[in-house]
Each structure stands twice: as structure tokens, then as C-alpha cells.
């Protein structure tokens, strides 16, 4: 199902690039060293993001990316990937491997806005903004280490609240330079230069949507792309001013809205059923027919390799699974504990066999020695049948959290067939308003707990703005509905 790994990604390419004035120089090429680095990182990144999202949407992203890359002097040298993740993000790594998630593609409103995302990332590449950063292994790039554990890189990552996807943040000056270059590439590629400001506004709408709907905790409410690319009103205004300096009027160049809407029709929205569904504090997997619910105060983040959990009192951990070794749950528990602890000095203070919601389980308590004392580590493993085991790994400070951890462990269960069948994927649908359609009639068709807020997010409009007959808008529906 899922592998044991936290992955923290460097965001920018280290490339041989352009002149000091920020303009593209002839013969811009990627070094062999960077190309090799990107090629090595690429499959690891895809594993973390659920693989590449294939089909017409992926070819569309690649085509738009190539058009902007040619404008940046990097034609036929970059690889553009649509990542199968609902997290709103875009990033680049050495070798000019550029990624945009389907979550981000869903919230922009035109091809020009998508081009501006890719142009911004190409701007970081061309300006060599990561050149001052030490190049490290992709598995070792961390922001701040919250807990120092001798001998266990794995546990250090688990305990670190900073072990998020991306450890590298750009400076304000670097962001502005990438914005400026991105606008330049938009103009050269024949797109509306005001789309960069529109795209930043889309990210701001996403932030407001997630906070308003409480679909993530406060820290996760901000789009990932905005976290690594600081988003302010001033930056949006500045992008608009940069566009004005080109001398072009708004919409003087095409936005290609119709082309974008045609391409995103049918794009998967939200969680992929193969990765399971995060529904508030609950996780449910319709294929594996498993579920758990975290106590109040916890937040869940879905990824292909694990469900990341964070809770009150600095609790941090993950949920994952794997094949049962010869049907022996204790062997699975021991192997998991050994994998997590590594060579760190540790003491197993308890290992209790139990039956939780009808499933055989083992709960282990471990104390791991750290610089200033010990970190309690709790592991629960479950025999779910069919040769499959699942587990929680939770690290917490010594001051508390045991009741919340116990409640979490007790919540793991199997789904009934009816419950599993109720978990269905959702897709972006582009619909043309018929005579008599209003915002309300379209909003009622949206499959989401906050349909009005989602309608406004996807379409950059307020729900009370009149719908014109024939107008095309995005909604979200289940696969079997039209």
C-alpha cells in the first residue's frame, strides 16, 4: 500500500542560465550534472505525489509548459509533469523537471494563468535562485530539526514538525524576480500578461476557501504553493504593475479560457480513491476497506506513501501499511519498530496484544533517548486480513498526549461494503448554462459539503453574480452524474 518515508523536496533547479539583467541569453542550456540530478529525483518525487496524472490533461500541461519554456530560452530541455495530487502546488528541481499538481490546475481559470505558474517556475530556474543553496541529498533536506535523535534519521524526520514537503523558501527579492521573468515569458509566449496577477489571486481564493471550510488546520490551510512562494496583496499588485509596464492593455493578448475549460473537463478533483479519502479527521479507503478517525485537534494529510498526522501537544506521526510477514503480526511490529528506531538508543516499555474492533492488534510503547531526555513513541499494528497489516507511528513530547493516542488507536476498523461503496471520486465538469440556469441551480449540482464556496473558488466569481445563458463554468460532480 504505502512505504515508510518522509520526503522533503528542494524547490528550484541549479542551472547555467542567463545574464545579470534577467533577460534570456542565447544558447541557454542545462548542465549534464543538473540533468542527472533531476532524472534521479524524478521517480522519487512521483512516488511521493501519487505518480503522474496521465491523459489529455497531462499532455495539455506539457504543451503549455513547452510553449513557455521556448519563450524562456529553454525549448525542448524541460520535462513538465502533472502530478496526481490535490495539494495546490507547483515546483521545479534540477534538470528542469517542472511539476504542477492537478489541485492547482483545477483552481486556475485560464490557460494563461496556468502558463504564468509554469513561467514563474521557469523564472526561478533561469535566475538560478537555488545557486546559493547547498545541494544535498533529496532525502536529507529539512527546514528545522525539532528533535535531535542520534542514530535515527527516520525518527528525526518523523518527530520534526518542519519535515514538510518543501524545505526551501525563496526570498522576497527572488520571488519578485521570478514574477518579473514570468510576465516576460507570458508576453513572449503570446499570453495575457495580466494572468500572473490573476493566478496569484486564485491562490488567495484557495487560501480563503480552505480556512472558511476548515478542510485543513490553520497551518495546512494555506496552499502549499503559497507557503513556499510568499503570497501578499502587495505581490499581486506588483504583478499587475509589472504587466502594465509592458505597455499592453488587459486582454490585449489571449487568456485562452475556452481552451482551458475544454481540457480540464473530467479532471479528478480531491482525493484519488487509490490513495483513500481524508474527510475532516477521518480517513477511509474504499478499495482496502479500512478507516480510522482522529480525535479533535488532529489534522490529516494524505499522500501516496503515508497519512501524515499532527495533533495537539506537538503530536506527530503517520499511518501506513504493508504485507504481513508469514501472517505473523508480532514480526511485523518488531520489524516496524526496528525500522523506525534505527540505531538510536531506545527501550521498549510495553507490548500488548489486543483485539480492536474485531481485529488482532499489538500496541507498543517505546522510549527513545534524545539529547535532552526521551521521546515517547507509540506504535499500533493491525492484522486486517488478506495478508495485509496496517500501523500507526506516533511521536509525542513526554508531557502528555497518551489519551488522544489511545483514542486514535481504538478508532481503526474495517469498512462495510456499503460504506466503501459510498466513497466515490469526484471530477471537475465544465457545464454550459442553459436558459433559466442561475448560480443557485448550478451550485446545487456540486458534490461538496461547501458547494457555494467551491463554486466561487473554481470560477473566480461570487455566487450571486448573474449567470449568462451559454456561459461555461466549472463544477465538481461524482463520476456517474452529468
C-alpha positions, -999 to +999 in steps of 0.1 A: +000+000+000+023+027+013+060+029+020+078+043+050+092+077+040+091+114+046+102+133+016+113+169+017+118+184-017+141+211-029+121+236-050+144+250-076+168+240-103+205+248-103+211+257-139+235+275-161+213+304-171+211+340-181+227+374-180+226+397-150+198+418-165+173+389-161+169+387-199+172+354-217+206+348-233+210+328-265+220+292-261+206+287-226+213+251-217+210+227-188+242+212-175+247+174-176+251+174-138+217+191-133+201+168-158+214+137-140+203+151-106+168+157-119+165+124-136+174+106-103+149+127-083+121+124-107+108+089-098+111+096-061+090+127-065+064+109-085+062+082-058+056+109-032+029+126-053+010+095-063+026+093-097+020+113-127-016+121-137-019+108-173-042+115-201-052+146-221-048+169-192-012+159-188-004+164-224-021+198-222+001+209-193+032+197-211+022+216-243+016+248-224+049+243-205+068+238-237+054+270-252+065+290-221+099+272-219+106+282-255+099+318-246+123+314-217+151+301-239+147+265-226+128+250-255+129+211-256+150+210-225+124+207-197+101+179-185+066+191-174+046+167-152+010+169-140+013+153-105-016+133-092-021+153-060-049+175-048-024+197-029-022+231-046+014+234-056+040+238-084+078+234-081+109+226-101+140+205-094+174+204-112+175+193-148+144+215-155+119+190-142+088+211-135+057+198-117+022+212-113-004+194-093-039+187-105-051+206-074-036+238-088-047+231-124-083+229-110-084+263-094-069+285-121-094+298-147-075+301-180-046+287-199-028+320-194-030+316-157-016+280-160+012+294-182+020+320-156+025+293-129+049+275-152+066+308-163+072+316-126+089+283-120+110+288-152+119+322-138+134+306-107+154+283-130+167+309-153+177+332-125+195+304-106+178+312-074+190+280-057+226+286-066+234+298-031+218+268-015+239+238-007+229+208-028+220+179-006+205+145-009+168+147-016+162+126+015+182+150+038+168+185+030+150+196+061+140+231+073+144+230+111+150+199+131+126+200+161+141+169+179+176+156+175+178+118+177+212+102+175+214+073+151+179+076+136+174+098+106+140+083+101+128+092+136+143+127+134+121+133+103+091+118+120+095+140+151+103+172+131+073+195+127+093+211+099+096+179+079+071+191+053+073+186+016+094+216+009+123+229+029+135+257+007+118+291+007+127+318-017+135+354-006+111+382-014+137+395-040+139+361-057+101+359-058+098+393-074+125+384-099+107+352-108+074+371-111+090+396-135+106+369-156+073+351-157+055+381-170+082+385-197+077+349-207+039+353-209+043+381-233+069+363-254+047+332-255+017+352-266-004+351-234-022+379-215+005+394-192-021+402-165-026+365-160+002+364-134-018+387-110-049+366-117-031+334-108-019+349-075-055+359-068-065+323-075-041+311-048-056+337-024-090+323-031-078+288-023-064+300+010-097+317+019-116+286+008-096+262+030-098+284+060-135+291+056-144+254+051-120+242+078-108+215+054-073+217+070-060+231+102-047+266+102-011+256+092-023+235+064-050+260+053-026+279+032-019+264-003+014+246-004+024+268-034+018+299-014+037+287+016+069+282-005+061+313-026+051+340-001+017+355-011+007+391-003-016+417-016+015+437-024+028+409-046-004+407-065-004+445-070+032+444-081+025+416-107-003+438-121+021+468-122+047+447-140+022+438-166+012+474-171+049+483-177+048+461-208+025+488-224-001+462-231-038+466-220-055+438-201-067+411-226-046+426-254-031+391-256-054+360-252-061+342-220-074+311-238-101+305-213-122+283-236-093+261-244-085+256-207-121+248-198-123+222-225-092+205-213-100+203-176-134+188-181-131+154-164-101+162-143-101+142-110-108+165-081-099+159-044-086+125-032-078+097-055-097+065-045-064+045-048-050+067-021-081+068+001-102+098+013-094+123+040-128+135+053-121+160+080-104+140+108-114+107+092-095+086+067-113+059+047-100+037+019-128+022-003-105-003-020-087-016+011-120-011+031-103+004+062-110+035+082-099+055+113-109+087+129-085+110+147-096+128+179-105+166+179-075+188+174-058+164+149-053+171+112-047+146+084-027+150+053-030+124+025+000+113+005+007+082-015+033+069+010+015+076+043-012+095+060+006+123+080-010+131+113-004+161+136-022+168+168-023+189+199+007+190+223+031+186+193+019+151+185+033+140+151+031+107+132+018+087+103-004+059+092+007+033+067+007-004+059+024-033+043+024-070+037+022-093+067+053-115+070+040-151+070+009-139+088+029-130+119+017-097+134+045-096+160+071-099+134+056-070+115+055-049+147+092-058+156+104-050+120+085-017+120+099-007+154+134-016+143+130+004+110+118+035+129+143+035+157+173+026+137+205+028+158+190+052+183+192+041+220+157+030+229+138+009+254+106-010+247+085-003+278+054-022+267+040-045+240+004-055+245-017-079+223-053-067+219-084-070+198-095-037+184-129-036+166-126-073+159-091-071+145-059-086+161-036-058+172-004-051+190+003-018+208+040-010+216+053+018+239+090+028+233+112+054+249+138+068+226+168+086+241+174+121+227+198+149+237+176+163+265+158+133+277+135+108+260+107+109+234+078+086+238+070+066+207+037+047+203+032+021+176+000+002+169-002-026+143-033-044+130-039-076+111-066-066+086-067-100+069-058-109+034-021-108+043-022-071+049-011-052+080-016-015+089+001+007+115+003+040+133+036+055+144+031+084+168+059+105+184+049+129+212+066+150+239+069+135+273+043+159+288+012+142+275-010+131+246-015+094+257-053+097+259-055+111+224-031+085+210-052+057+227-084+071+211-067+072+177-055+036+180-090+024+191-106+040+160-091+018+133-117-006+118-128-023+086-154-006+064-186-023+055-193-029+018-220-002+019-196+023+034-169+015+009-193+019-020-204+053-007-168+067-012-167+078-048-143+100-067-152+135-079-144+152-111-142+187-125-170+192-150-174+222-173-210+229-180-227+254-203-255+273-186-289+267-201-317+292-203-331+295-168-299+284-151-287+306-122-258+304-098-281+286-074-291+259-098-255+252-108-243+253-072-269+227-062-253+203-087-219+204-069-208+174-048-191+191-019-200+200+017-195+237+008-208+239-027-212+277-029-176+283-016-162+257-041-182+273-070-167+307-062-132+292-058-132+274-091-148+301-112-133+333-096-168+347-091-193+354-063-223+331-062-248+360-066-233+372-099-258+365-126-251+336-150-254+345-187-271+318-209-243+299-227-217+308-201-193+279-192-184+273-156-167+246-136-185+224-111-175+193-092-196+161-096-194+124-090-183+102-119-218+088-126-235+122-128-237+146-156 
